[in-house]
């Protein structure tokens, strides 16, 4: 019978949470909201700097076939 008493004593002992369970959900919601705001703040950042010159861009623009840039490889239609 001592094994059953020991088993009951172990299962009855529970770890008490530092906060009520609802608080964990609120903390998680706030953290996800903050991450969402940070992600939203970085939207369209790449398009803000489109007009900046890229180092070596003049060399690329003067390369053979540069007039067909954006239409694929020369000769491939």
C-alpha positions, 0 to 999 in steps of 0.5 A, spaced: 500 500 500 505 504 500 507 505 493 499 507 492 500 512 497 507 515 494 503 515 487 498 519 490 502 524 494 506 525 487 500 526 483 497 531 488 503 535 488 502 540 483 506 546 481 503 553 482 503 558 476 506 564 477 500 568 473 493 566 472 493 562 465 489 568 462 495 572 463 499 568 459 495 569 453 495 576 454 502 576 454 502 572 448 497 576 444 501 583 446 508 580 444 505 577 437 502 584 436 508 588 437 512 583 432 506 585 427 507 592 428 515 591 427 513 587 421 508 592 418 513 598 419 518 595 415 513 594 409 515 597 402 522 599 405 526 596 399 522 601 394 524 607 398 531 607 396 530 605 388 533 611 386 540 610 390 545 609 385 548 602 385 556 601 386 558 599 379 551 600 375 555 605 370 559 599 368 553 594 368 549 600 363 555 600 358 556 592 358 554 589 351 547 588 350 545 593 356 540 596 351 536 589 352 536 589 359 529 587 362 527 583 356 531 576 358 537 574 354 539 577 347 537 573 342 531 569 346 525 572 345 
